[in-house]
């Protein structure tokens, strides 16, 4: 990913996590492996403490994606992660 657009992509992912879900929002998770670094992770971890429980879950999912870049993100990834997170 070109370094000059990286900050905008990070902001786009953050905005997607905080807004009401829209069709295809799950695709933003595919970008995480391209921007995940300590600064990105810090911003997402801050969202994982949000008052909104949906934002918290989305942030936790993105942290999971960042920690496991070898796993492909697909349409069912969120649902599978959510099911496994609920079981823990």
Secondary structure, 3 states (H helix, E strand, C coil): CCHHHHHHHHHHHHHHHHCCCCCCHHHHHHHHHHHCCHHHHHHHHHHCCCCCHHHHHHHHHHHHHHHCCCCCCCCCHHHHHHHHHHCC
